Amino acid sequence: MRFTHLVGLVRRGRRAVPVVRPSPEDLEAQLRRRRPAVTDSSIVQPPADLRTEAGRGQVTLRWSPMPGAAGYLVLRAWQREGPFAILDHGGGDVLAVPGCVYSDTTAGAGEQPWYSVAALAVPDGLPGPGAEPVQAGSPSGATAKVEVAVDAAVPVGQLQRPWRVVGSEHLSLLLRGVNEQGFDVGAELARALAISRQELGAERVRAHGIFLDELAVYQNGAIDFGQVDRVYDRVVELGLRPLVELSFMPRDLAANPSATIFHYGGVTSPPRQWAEWRRLVAALASHLVERYGLDEVAEWGFEVWNEPNLEAFWAGDQADYFRLYEESARALKSVNARLKVGGPATAAAGWIQDFAEFAVRHQLPVDFLSTHTYGNLPLDVSATAARAGLPGVPAWWTEWGVSPRHLAEVNDLPFGAPFVLSGMVSALERIGLLAYWVLSDHFEELGPPERLLHGGFGLLTVGNLRKPRFWALRMLELLGPERVAVELSGDGAGSLVQALATRSPRGGLELLVWNGTLDQSKRHGAEELRRQVTVRLDGLRSGTYLRTHHRVDADCSNVVATWNRLGAPDWPDEAGWRALRAGDRLEELEAAAPIEVGSGQLNLELDLPMPAASLIRLRPA
């Protein structure tokens, strides 16, 4: 099969900007320059049972999982013999998907394309052969309807919560005061962290730059953790554990101190003396253990660097990074073997096979695999590591989000809510941590924000207003501890429309239903993707329940809608802030009401636009 779009395997953009800012064109080119993996991909055979289901505005593809696959590329052509191109849903990063179901919403009305699927053994390797092509049929029968059947009497396991880690801009912002716009940056970031703990259940926070020079950790060979203590003391006081990213290079230790990135000038150079880097890492670990206790710090995790496969983030090559990892891991374990260390902390799930093979060859500890992706669901990098001789290592995705681009409109839109839900649910049972990047719009990689809603990465705005993506995570956190059986059928079932149901110890039931696509050309919504959803709840105890129904969509729980009604000011006036804060809540689509359940069954009808998410909860009255 002929591939015509293999450039789609890699991301097209990233958010980083060096201190001396290039033109947008130069920046885009710089951040596309990823250092390639050294090892070729092993071949995984394609699925033999690819099938399509055509519906209104979408075609759903389904196939069986293939052993050893880290993910799958969906291919499309307009005739059986090709040429086939990789489907690009506009996420700006890796285009392979982890699962065995995919909804293509990019084809035009009435079109009947041909599809194939190719498996990837290595995320940044070449795909295997494509599956036998299958053509999309014409939508038949009743379309635009989905049925969700829940059986509250059938448990399917405890609900894992991979979302209980958040990303943050460099935590030295906690030491800041009032900025030019009149915001107390340190106080607002602390409040954002507290909100994440209280409302999202966050347990960890991962951030760049604990070795930034503004914390004065390493100067003229002298090591001082006084400012680090101020930062981490505050984090621990807020009930969170740091996931320590060992970056950036202290200027006095850098081989090339002029190699910098971001508004704040993080140094991306390898060290000029490896022994000094090892001494610095060991000193940090020893100090943290002494200050906070071994039992506590053993739960934190130490991630070696950030995205070394992007030239903008690492001025060395792959061999330099692998040495950085080796020196760091050995330094940490010399303090105590219980300290967790991981890498390669790469962009776009890169270098996993090379890293695993290096660690095995040099007998290095790897307590977790860390990597990043955007605009897509996270791949199964543990499968790649296992093939390379490193089985059983948990995957910690320490950056993930709806877009790799800061200042992207989609970061503020309701489109991100079902994206978050799909990603987190895809992570259940296979990924340890999935950290949304980032928590707050107090974010200075490109300099301080210039207006309230600017396409910032944050789940929270400046001023700590909650965006739709935040509400998606809040909905997940409101679910009960035990999952129950859910089956979906209909037009886009399990691909466009998804559901997750849980039960609570006192007889309550929670159902989360959402409608979303990866296709970012539909970020403002698409009427053809609206679905009428019939919910059948079985296995309930008979009696009276209080039903609540919360919604995220264009009209509900959407700070952008409130901001637009105010005239979309750069910064609201006092009355505007009052209006925004009054609307800063997870809104009910309909008022809470008692409902009678007879014979253990209840039927509900939902009108579910795309994008949208509904959380329905039943509580015994």
KOLNU-426946 format. One record per residue (C-alpha): residue number from 1; residue in three letters; x, y, z. Coordinates in steps of 0.25 Angstrom, whole numbers. Example, Ala and Ser with C-alpha at 12.3 -4.5 7.8 and 13.67 -1.06 7.14 Angstrom:
KOLNU-426946
<1,"Ala",<49,-18,31>>
<2,"Ser",<55,-4,29>>
//
This chain:
KOLNU-426946
<1,"Met",<0,0,0>>
<2,"Arg",<5,14,-4>>
<3,"Phe",<7,24,7>>
<4,"Thr",<6,39,3>>
<5,"His",<6,46,16>>
<6,"Leu",<16,40,25>>
<7,"Val",<20,54,30>>
<8,"Gly",<7,53,38>>
<9,"Leu",<14,44,48>>
<10,"Val",<21,56,55>>
<11,"Arg",<16,68,61>>
<12,"Arg",<15,81,53>>
<13,"Gly",<17,91,64>>
<14,"Arg",<20,94,78>>
<15,"Arg",<19,105,88>>
<16,"Ala",<33,108,92>>
<17,"Val",<40,122,88>>
<18,"Pro",<55,125,91>>
<19,"Val",<58,138,98>>
<20,"Val",<63,144,84>>
<21,"Arg",<50,142,77>>
<22,"Pro",<50,137,63>>
<23,"Ser",<40,140,52>>
<24,"Pro",<27,131,53>>
<25,"Glu",<32,124,41>>
<26,"Asp",<46,121,47>>
<27,"Leu",<40,117,60>>
<28,"Glu",<31,107,53>>
<29,"Ala",<42,101,46>>
<30,"Gln",<51,101,59>>
<31,"Leu",<40,93,67>>
<32,"Arg",<38,83,56>>
<33,"Arg",<52,79,57>>
<34,"Arg",<52,67,65>>
<35,"Arg",<64,58,66>>
<36,"Pro",<60,45,60>>
<37,"Ala",<60,31,67>>
<38,"Val",<72,23,64>>
<39,"Thr",<65,9,64>>
<40,"Asp",<55,5,52>>
<41,"Ser",<42,0,56>>
<42,"Ser",<38,-14,58>>
<43,"Ile",<27,-18,49>>
<44,"Val",<13,-21,55>>
<45,"Gln",<3,-28,45>>
<46,"Pro",<-10,-20,42>>
<47,"Pro",<-23,-24,47>>
<48,"Ala",<-31,-34,38>>
<49,"Asp",<-45,-30,42>>
<50,"Leu",<-46,-15,39>>
<51,"Arg",<-60,-11,37>>
<52,"Thr",<-67,2,35>>
<53,"Glu",<-81,8,40>>
<54,"Ala",<-86,20,33>>
<55,"Gly",<-95,30,40>>
<56,"Arg",<-99,45,39>>
<57,"Gly",<-86,53,38>>
<58,"Gln",<-77,42,42>>
<59,"Val",<-71,29,39>>
<60,"Thr",<-67,19,50>>
<61,"Leu",<-56,10,48>>
<62,"Arg",<-54,-3,57>>
<63,"Trp",<-43,-13,57>>
<64,"Ser",<-37,-23,67>>
<65,"Pro",<-25,-20,75>>
<66,"Met",<-11,-26,70>>
<67,"Pro",<-1,-31,80>>
<68,"Gly",<11,-22,82>>
<69,"Ala",<4,-10,75>>
<70,"Ala",<7,4,82>>
<71,"Gly",<-4,10,73>>
<72,"Tyr",<-10,11,59>>
<73,"Leu",<-10,20,47>>
<74,"Val",<-24,22,40>>
<75,"Leu",<-22,23,25>>
<76,"Arg",<-32,28,15>>
<77,"Ala",<-33,28,0>>
<78,"Trp",<-44,31,-11>>
<79,"Gln",<-42,19,-18>>
<80,"Arg",<-38,4,-14>>
<81,"Glu",<-25,4,-20>>
<82,"Gly",<-21,17,-13>>
<83,"Pro",<-12,25,-11>>
<84,"Phe",<-15,25,4>>
<85,"Ala",<-12,36,13>>
<86,"Ile",<-11,37,28>>
<87,"Leu",<-24,44,33>>
<88,"Asp",<-20,57,39>>
<89,"His",<-30,62,50>>
<90,"Gly",<-23,75,52>>
<91,"Gly",<-18,72,66>>
<92,"Gly",<-4,77,62>>
<93,"Asp",<4,65,68>>
<94,"Val",<4,50,67>>
<95,"Leu",<-7,45,58>>
<96,"Ala",<-7,30,62>>
<97,"Val",<-18,26,71>>
<98,"Pro",<-17,16,83>>
<99,"Gly",<-30,9,82>>
<100,"Cys",<-38,1,72>>
<101,"Val",<-49,10,69>>
<102,"Tyr",<-48,23,61>>
<103,"Ser",<-59,33,56>>
<104,"Asp",<-55,41,43>>
<105,"Thr",<-63,54,43>>
<106,"Thr",<-54,60,32>>
<107,"Ala",<-61,54,20>>
<108,"Gly",<-71,62,12>>
<109,"Ala",<-86,58,12>>
<110,"Gly",<-89,47,2>>
<111,"Glu",<-74,43,1>>
<112,"Gln",<-71,28,2>>
<113,"Pro",<-56,27,4>>
<114,"Trp",<-48,15,5>>
<115,"Tyr",<-40,12,19>>
<116,"Ser",<-29,4,24>>
<117,"Val",<-21,3,37>>
<118,"Ala",<-6,1,39>>
<119,"Ala",<-1,-3,53>>
<120,"Leu",<12,4,59>>
<121,"Ala",<21,-4,68>>
<122,"Val",<29,9,72>>
<123,"Pro",<22,22,72>>
<124,"Asp",<33,29,64>>
<125,"Gly",<36,18,55>>
<126,"Leu",<30,14,42>>
<127,"Pro",<16,7,41>>
<128,"Gly",<14,-7,37>>
<129,"Pro",<6,-11,25>>
<130,"Gly",<-8,-6,23>>
<131,"Ala",<-20,-14,26>>
<132,"Glu",<-29,-19,14>>
<133,"Pro",<-36,-6,9>>
<134,"Val",<-51,-5,13>>
<135,"Gln",<-61,5,7>>
<136,"Ala",<-70,13,15>>
<137,"Gly",<-85,10,12>>
<138,"Ser",<-96,20,11>>
<139,"Pro",<-103,23,24>>
<140,"Ser",<-115,14,25>>
<141,"Gly",<-127,13,35>>
<142,"Ala",<-130,23,46>>
<143,"Thr",<-117,31,48>>
<144,"Ala",<-113,42,58>>
<145,"Lys",<-118,33,70>>
<146,"Val",<-110,26,81>>
<147,"Glu",<-114,17,92>>
<148,"Val",<-107,16,105>>
<149,"Ala",<-110,4,113>>
<150,"Val",<-105,4,128>>
<151,"Asp",<-106,-8,137>>
<152,"Ala",<-104,-3,151>>
<153,"Ala",<-104,-17,157>>
<154,"Val",<-92,-22,149>>
<155,"Pro",<-79,-16,154>>
<156,"Val",<-67,-16,145>>
<157,"Gly",<-56,-11,154>>
<158,"Gln",<-51,1,162>>
<159,"Leu",<-50,14,155>>
<160,"Gln",<-35,18,153>>
<161,"Arg",<-33,33,153>>
<162,"Pro",<-21,36,144>>
<163,"Trp",<-25,51,144>>
<164,"Arg",<-20,53,159>>
<165,"Val",<-7,60,154>>
<166,"Val",<-7,74,148>>
<167,"Gly",<4,82,140>>
<168,"Ser",<8,96,144>>
<169,"Glu",<17,107,139>>
<170,"His",<30,108,147>>
<171,"Leu",<27,107,161>>
<172,"Ser",<36,119,165>>
<173,"Leu",<24,127,161>>
<174,"Leu",<19,124,175>>
<175,"Leu",<29,134,180>>
<176,"Arg",<24,145,170>>
<177,"Gly",<16,157,175>>
<178,"Val",<7,167,167>>
<179,"Asn",<9,168,152>>
<180,"Glu",<7,179,142>>
<181,"Gln",<-8,176,141>>
<182,"Gly",<-10,176,156>>
<183,"Phe",<-11,161,158>>
<184,"Asp",<-4,155,170>>
<185,"Val",<3,144,162>>
<186,"Gly",<8,136,174>>
<187,"Ala",<-5,136,181>>
<188,"Glu",<-13,133,169>>
<189,"Leu",<-5,121,165>>
<190,"Ala",<-5,116,180>>
<191,"Arg",<-21,117,179>>
<192,"Ala",<-21,110,166>>
<193,"Leu",<-13,98,172>>
<194,"Ala",<-22,98,184>>
<195,"Ile",<-34,98,174>>
<196,"Ser",<-28,86,167>>
<197,"Arg",<-26,79,180>>
<198,"Gln",<-40,81,185>>
<199,"Glu",<-48,80,172>>
<200,"Leu",<-40,71,163>>
<201,"Gly",<-34,62,174>>
<202,"Ala",<-20,66,169>>
<203,"Glu",<-9,59,177>>
<204,"Arg",<3,63,169>>
<205,"Val",<8,75,161>>
<206,"Arg",<19,74,150>>
<207,"Ala",<26,87,146>>
<208,"His",<38,92,138>>
<209,"Gly",<50,98,144>>
<210,"Ile",<54,95,158>>
<211,"Phe",<68,98,154>>
<212,"Leu",<65,112,148>>
<213,"Asp",<75,123,152>>
<214,"Glu",<64,131,158>>
<215,"Leu",<64,121,169>>
<216,"Ala",<79,122,171>>
<217,"Val",<82,107,173>>
<218,"Tyr",<96,107,167>>
<219,"Gln",<105,119,166>>
<220,"Asn",<120,118,164>>
<221,"Gly",<120,103,169>>
<222,"Ala",<112,106,182>>
<223,"Ile",<99,99,184>>
<224,"Asp",<87,106,192>>
<225,"Phe",<73,101,192>>
<226,"Gly",<67,112,201>>
<227,"Gln",<58,117,189>>
<228,"Val",<54,103,186>>
<229,"Asp",<50,101,200>>
<230,"Arg",<41,113,199>>
<231,"Val",<34,107,186>>
<232,"Tyr",<33,92,191>>
<233,"Asp",<28,96,205>>
<234,"Arg",<17,104,199>>
<235,"Val",<13,92,189>>
<236,"Val",<13,82,201>>
<237,"Glu",<5,92,210>>
<238,"Leu",<-6,91,199>>
<239,"Gly",<-6,76,200>>
<240,"Leu",<1,73,187>>
<241,"Arg",<14,65,184>>
<242,"Pro",<24,71,174>>
<243,"Leu",<27,62,162>>
<244,"Val",<41,68,160>>
<245,"Glu",<46,71,146>>
<246,"Leu",<61,72,147>>
<247,"Ser",<63,85,138>>
<248,"Phe",<68,94,133>>
<249,"Met",<83,95,134>>
<250,"Pro",<88,105,143>>
<251,"Arg",<96,116,135>>
<252,"Asp",<109,114,143>>
<253,"Leu",<108,99,140>>
<254,"Ala",<105,100,125>>
<255,"Ala",<114,96,114>>
<256,"Asn",<107,106,106>>
<257,"Pro",<100,116,114>>
<258,"Ser",<95,124,102>>
<259,"Ala",<86,113,98>>
<260,"Thr",<73,117,104>>
<261,"Ile",<58,116,103>>
<262,"Phe",<45,123,107>>
<263,"His",<42,137,112>>
<264,"Tyr",<50,134,125>>
<265,"Gly",<62,128,118>>
<266,"Gly",<63,114,122>>
<267,"Val",<77,108,119>>
<268,"Thr",<76,96,110>>
<269,"Ser",<91,92,109>>
<270,"Pro",<97,79,115>>
<271,"Pro",<106,81,127>>
<272,"Arg",<120,85,125>>
<273,"Gln",<124,76,136>>
<274,"Trp",<116,63,137>>
<275,"Ala",<122,60,151>>
<276,"Glu",<116,74,156>>
<277,"Trp",<102,71,150>>
<278,"Arg",<103,57,157>>
<279,"Arg",<106,65,170>>
<280,"Leu",<95,75,168>>
<281,"Val",<84,64,166>>
<282,"Ala",<89,56,178>>
<283,"Ala",<90,68,187>>
<284,"Leu",<75,72,183>>
<285,"Ala",<70,58,186>>
<286,"Ser",<78,57,199>>
<287,"His",<72,71,203>>
<288,"Leu",<58,67,200>>
<289,"Val",<59,54,207>>
<290,"Glu",<65,61,220>>
<291,"Arg",<54,72,219>>
<292,"Tyr",<41,64,216>>
<293,"Gly",<45,50,220>>
<294,"Leu",<48,38,211>>
<295,"Asp",<34,32,212>>
<296,"Glu",<29,45,206>>
<297,"Val",<39,48,195>>
<298,"Ala",<39,33,191>>
<299,"Glu",<25,36,185>>
<300,"Trp",<29,49,177>>
<301,"Gly",<36,44,165>>
<302,"Phe",<48,51,158>>
<303,"Glu",<47,53,143>>
<304,"Val",<60,55,135>>
<305,"Trp",<59,68,127>>
<306,"Asn",<48,72,117>>
<307,"Glu",<46,68,102>>
<308,"Pro",<60,66,99>>
<309,"Asn",<56,61,85>>
<310,"Leu",<53,75,81>>
<311,"Glu",<65,84,78>>
<312,"Ala",<58,96,84>>
<313,"Phe",<59,89,98>>
<314,"Trp",<72,81,98>>
<315,"Ala",<85,87,91>>
<316,"Gly",<91,73,92>>
<317,"Asp",<88,60,84>>
<318,"Gln",<82,47,88>>
<319,"Ala",<94,41,93>>
<320,"Asp",<96,54,102>>
<321,"Tyr",<82,52,108>>
<322,"Phe",<84,37,110>>
<323,"Arg",<97,41,118>>
<324,"Leu",<89,52,126>>
<325,"Tyr",<78,41,129>>
<326,"Glu",<89,31,134>>
<327,"Glu",<96,41,143>>
<328,"Ser",<83,46,149>>
<329,"Ala",<78,32,151>>
<330,"Arg",<90,28,158>>
<331,"Ala",<91,40,166>>
<332,"Leu",<77,39,171>>
<333,"Lys",<78,24,174>>
<334,"Ser",<91,27,182>>
<335,"Val",<83,35,192>>
<336,"Asn",<72,24,193>>
<337,"Ala",<67,13,184>>
<338,"Arg",<53,16,187>>
<339,"Leu",<54,29,180>>
<340,"Lys",<46,28,166>>
<341,"Val",<53,33,154>>
<342,"Gly",<48,33,139>>
<343,"Gly",<49,38,125>>
<344,"Pro",<51,41,114>>
<345,"Ala",<41,52,116>>
<346,"Thr",<40,53,100>>
<347,"Ala",<31,61,91>>
<348,"Ala",<21,53,83>>
<349,"Ala",<24,39,89>>
<350,"Gly",<38,39,83>>
<351,"Trp",<51,31,87>>
<352,"Ile",<43,21,95>>
<353,"Gln",<50,9,88>>
<354,"Asp",<63,15,88>>
<355,"Phe",<62,19,103>>
<356,"Ala",<57,6,107>>
<357,"Glu",<69,-1,100>>
<358,"Phe",<79,8,106>>
<359,"Ala",<74,6,120>>
<360,"Val",<74,-9,118>>
<361,"Arg",<88,-9,112>>
<362,"His",<93,-1,123>>
<363,"Gln",<85,-7,134>>
<364,"Leu",<79,6,138>>
<365,"Pro",<67,8,147>>
<366,"Val",<54,13,141>>
<367,"Asp",<42,14,150>>
<368,"Phe",<33,21,140>>
<369,"Leu",<33,24,126>>
<370,"Ser",<30,39,123>>
<371,"Thr",<26,45,110>>
<372,"His",<16,55,104>>
<373,"Thr",<6,57,93>>
<374,"Tyr",<-5,67,89>>
<375,"Gly",<-17,68,81>>
<376,"Asn",<-19,53,82>>
<377,"Leu",<-21,41,91>>
<378,"Pro",<-8,35,98>>
<379,"Leu",<-2,23,91>>
<380,"Asp",<2,10,98>>
<381,"Val",<17,13,100>>
<382,"Ser",<18,2,110>>
<383,"Ala",<16,-8,99>>
<384,"Thr",<28,-2,92>>
<385,"Ala",<37,-2,104>>
<386,"Ala",<33,-16,107>>
<387,"Arg",<37,-21,93>>
<388,"Ala",<51,-14,96>>
<389,"Gly",<53,-22,108>>
<390,"Leu",<47,-13,119>>
<391,"Pro",<33,-19,123>>
<392,"Gly",<24,-15,134>>
<393,"Val",<28,0,135>>
<394,"Pro",<16,9,137>>
<395,"Ala",<14,21,127>>
<396,"Trp",<13,35,133>>
<397,"Trp",<9,45,122>>
<398,"Thr",<14,57,128>>
<399,"Glu",<9,67,118>>
<400,"Trp",<-4,65,110>>
<401,"Gly",<-15,74,104>>
<402,"Val",<-24,78,93>>
<403,"Ser",<-14,86,86>>
<404,"Pro",<2,87,86>>
<405,"Arg",<0,102,83>>
<406,"His",<-1,113,93>>
<407,"Leu",<-10,124,88>>
<408,"Ala",<-19,114,81>>
<409,"Glu",<-34,117,81>>
<410,"Val",<-37,103,84>>
<411,"Asn",<-31,103,97>>
<412,"Asp",<-42,112,102>>
<413,"Leu",<-54,105,95>>
<414,"Pro",<-64,95,100>>
<415,"Phe",<-58,85,89>>
<416,"Gly",<-47,82,99>>
<417,"Ala",<-57,76,109>>
<418,"Pro",<-61,63,102>>
<419,"Phe",<-46,63,97>>
<420,"Val",<-42,62,112>>
<421,"Leu",<-52,51,115>>
<422,"Ser",<-48,43,103>>
<423,"Gly",<-34,44,107>>
<424,"Met",<-35,40,121>>
<425,"Val",<-45,29,119>>
<426,"Ser",<-35,23,108>>
<427,"Ala",<-24,24,119>>
<428,"Leu",<-32,15,129>>
<429,"Glu",<-25,1,132>>
<430,"Arg",<-13,5,124>>
<431,"Ile",<-7,18,128>>
<432,"Gly",<-2,22,142>>
<433,"Leu",<-3,37,141>>
<434,"Leu",<-8,47,130>>
<435,"Ala",<-5,61,134>>
<436,"Tyr",<-13,72,127>>
<437,"Trp",<-3,83,123>>
<438,"Val",<-5,93,129>>
<439,"Leu",<-14,97,141>>
<440,"Ser",<-13,112,141>>
<441,"Asp",<-12,123,130>>
<442,"His",<-1,129,139>>
<443,"Phe",<8,124,128>>
<444,"Glu",<21,131,124>>
<445,"Glu",<27,123,113>>
<446,"Leu",<23,134,103>>
<447,"Gly",<23,145,113>>
<448,"Pro",<11,149,122>>
<449,"Pro",<-3,148,116>>
<450,"Glu",<-8,160,110>>
<451,"Arg",<-23,158,111>>
<452,"Leu",<-32,149,119>>
<453,"Leu",<-36,138,109>>
<454,"His",<-25,137,99>>
<455,"Gly",<-24,122,96>>
<456,"Gly",<-15,119,108>>
<457,"Phe",<-12,105,112>>
<458,"Gly",<-18,107,126>>
<459,"Leu",<-30,99,131>>
<460,"Leu",<-32,112,139>>
<461,"Thr",<-31,126,134>>
<462,"Val",<-24,138,140>>
<463,"Gly",<-33,141,152>>
<464,"Asn",<-36,126,153>>
<465,"Leu",<-49,125,145>>
<466,"Arg",<-51,110,141>>
<467,"Lys",<-51,107,126>>
<468,"Pro",<-59,95,120>>
<469,"Arg",<-47,86,121>>
<470,"Phe",<-46,88,136>>
<471,"Trp",<-61,85,137>>
<472,"Ala",<-59,72,129>>
<473,"Leu",<-49,68,140>>
<474,"Arg",<-58,72,151>>
<475,"Met",<-69,63,145>>
<476,"Leu",<-59,51,145>>
<477,"Glu",<-55,54,159>>
<478,"Leu",<-70,54,163>>
<479,"Leu",<-72,40,159>>
<480,"Gly",<-73,28,169>>
<481,"Pro",<-62,18,173>>
<482,"Glu",<-68,6,165>>
<483,"Arg",<-70,5,150>>
<484,"Val",<-82,-2,145>>
<485,"Ala",<-86,-8,132>>
<486,"Val",<-89,1,120>>
<487,"Glu",<-92,-3,106>>
<488,"Leu",<-94,7,94>>
<489,"Ser",<-101,5,80>>
<490,"Gly",<-105,14,69>>
<491,"Asp",<-99,25,60>>
<492,"Gly",<-85,28,65>>
<493,"Ala",<-86,19,78>>
<494,"Gly",<-73,17,85>>
<495,"Ser",<-66,26,75>>
<496,"Leu",<-73,40,75>>
<497,"Val",<-82,37,87>>
<498,"Gln",<-76,31,99>>
<499,"Ala",<-81,28,113>>
<500,"Leu",<-75,24,127>>
<501,"Ala",<-84,19,138>>
<502,"Thr",<-81,17,153>>
<503,"Arg",<-88,14,166>>
<504,"Ser",<-86,20,180>>
<505,"Pro",<-87,12,193>>
<506,"Arg",<-100,18,198>>
<507,"Gly",<-108,14,185>>
<508,"Gly",<-105,25,176>>
<509,"Leu",<-102,24,161>>
<510,"Glu",<-94,34,153>>
<511,"Leu",<-94,34,137>>
<512,"Leu",<-85,42,129>>
<513,"Val",<-88,43,114>>
<514,"Trp",<-81,52,104>>
<515,"Asn",<-81,55,89>>
<516,"Gly",<-67,59,83>>
<517,"Thr",<-58,57,71>>
<518,"Leu",<-43,59,70>>
<519,"Asp",<-45,67,57>>
<520,"Gln",<-42,81,61>>
<521,"Ser",<-48,87,49>>
<522,"Lys",<-61,84,56>>
<523,"Arg",<-56,92,69>>
<524,"His",<-68,101,68>>
<525,"Gly",<-78,90,67>>
<526,"Ala",<-85,83,56>>
<527,"Glu",<-100,81,55>>
<528,"Glu",<-99,68,47>>
<529,"Leu",<-91,62,59>>
<530,"Arg",<-103,65,69>>
<531,"Arg",<-108,52,74>>
<532,"Gln",<-121,48,81>>
<533,"Val",<-118,39,92>>
<534,"Thr",<-127,29,99>>
<535,"Val",<-122,25,113>>
<536,"Arg",<-127,12,119>>
<537,"Leu",<-123,10,134>>
<538,"Asp",<-125,-4,139>>
<539,"Gly",<-121,-11,152>>
<540,"Leu",<-126,1,161>>
<541,"Arg",<-133,-1,174>>
<542,"Ser",<-147,3,173>>
<543,"Gly",<-151,16,180>>
<544,"Thr",<-149,31,179>>
<545,"Tyr",<-137,37,175>>
<546,"Leu",<-132,52,173>>
<547,"Arg",<-127,54,159>>
<548,"Thr",<-117,64,155>>
<549,"His",<-112,67,141>>
<550,"His",<-100,76,139>>
<551,"Arg",<-95,80,125>>
<552,"Val",<-83,86,118>>
<553,"Asp",<-86,91,104>>
<554,"Ala",<-86,104,96>>
<555,"Asp",<-97,110,106>>
<556,"Cys",<-94,103,119>>
<557,"Ser",<-82,104,128>>
<558,"Asn",<-75,112,117>>
<559,"Val",<-67,124,122>>
<560,"Val",<-65,128,107>>
<561,"Ala",<-80,130,105>>
<562,"Thr",<-80,139,118>>
<563,"Trp",<-68,147,113>>
<564,"Asn",<-74,149,99>>
<565,"Arg",<-87,154,105>>
<566,"Leu",<-78,165,112>>
<567,"Gly",<-72,169,99>>
<568,"Ala",<-60,160,100>>
<569,"Pro",<-51,171,107>>
<570,"Asp",<-36,169,108>>
<571,"Trp",<-38,170,123>>
<572,"Pro",<-52,171,130>>
<573,"Asp",<-55,183,138>>
<574,"Glu",<-60,181,152>>
<575,"Ala",<-75,179,148>>
<576,"Gly",<-69,169,137>>
<577,"Trp",<-62,161,148>>
<578,"Arg",<-74,160,156>>
<579,"Ala",<-82,155,144>>
<580,"Leu",<-71,145,141>>
<581,"Arg",<-70,140,155>>
<582,"Ala",<-85,138,156>>
<583,"Gly",<-85,129,144>>
<584,"Asp",<-73,121,149>>
<585,"Arg",<-80,108,152>>
<586,"Leu",<-83,95,147>>
<587,"Glu",<-97,98,142>>
<588,"Glu",<-109,89,142>>
<589,"Leu",<-116,87,129>>
<590,"Glu",<-129,85,137>>
<591,"Ala",<-133,87,151>>
<592,"Ala",<-131,76,161>>
<593,"Ala",<-143,68,163>>
<594,"Pro",<-149,55,170>>
<595,"Ile",<-151,43,160>>
<596,"Glu",<-158,30,163>>
<597,"Val",<-151,17,159>>
<598,"Gly",<-160,5,158>>
<599,"Ser",<-156,-9,155>>
<600,"Gly",<-141,-5,155>>
<601,"Gln",<-142,2,142>>
<602,"Leu",<-141,17,137>>
<603,"Asn",<-141,23,123>>
<604,"Leu",<-136,36,120>>
<605,"Glu",<-135,44,107>>
<606,"Leu",<-123,54,104>>
<607,"Asp",<-121,64,93>>
<608,"Leu",<-106,64,92>>
<609,"Pro",<-99,74,82>>
<610,"Met",<-85,73,78>>
<611,"Pro",<-77,77,86>>
<612,"Ala",<-84,74,99>>
<613,"Ala",<-83,66,112>>
<614,"Ser",<-94,62,122>>
<615,"Leu",<-93,57,136>>
<616,"Ile",<-106,51,142>>
<617,"Arg",<-106,47,156>>
<618,"Leu",<-116,39,164>>
<619,"Arg",<-117,39,179>>
<620,"Pro",<-126,31,188>>
<621,"Ala",<-136,41,194>>
//
